[in-house]
Amino acid sequence: RDKERDRRQRLERERQEVSAQRRLREERARERQQRERQEVLARQREQRRQEAERVRREREEAERLRKQRDEERAEEERRQREAERERRERERRLATERQRAAAARENRRSGPSPPPRARRT
């Protein structure tokens, strides 16, 4: 009878040991899955961060180029206005010169007699 009891106790201990090992394996598997899930989430967060960073850099670059183009356009318009102003100024000077020359010719043709020659003394 003692042998029977010892055998039952031994079987019970083995059953508990097997059960404990199974629980340990399940616990480790759960921990591993949890870790893997965390790693996946971390990778996704990093990808989203990089994508946001890339988009931000592209926007900044586009904005920089737009400002540069605006400045170049403004500079070109300023140069054109300056050139136009200089052209009008030249035309005005030429017109004044022509008028003066025409008036001088008119004066020579119908103007007063030339100044008298200095008398010899």
Summary of the structure (lengths in Angstrom):
residues: 121
radius of gyration: 51.9
end to end distance: 177.7
largest distance: 177.7
contacts: 216
relative contact order: 0.03
helix: 90%
strand: 0%
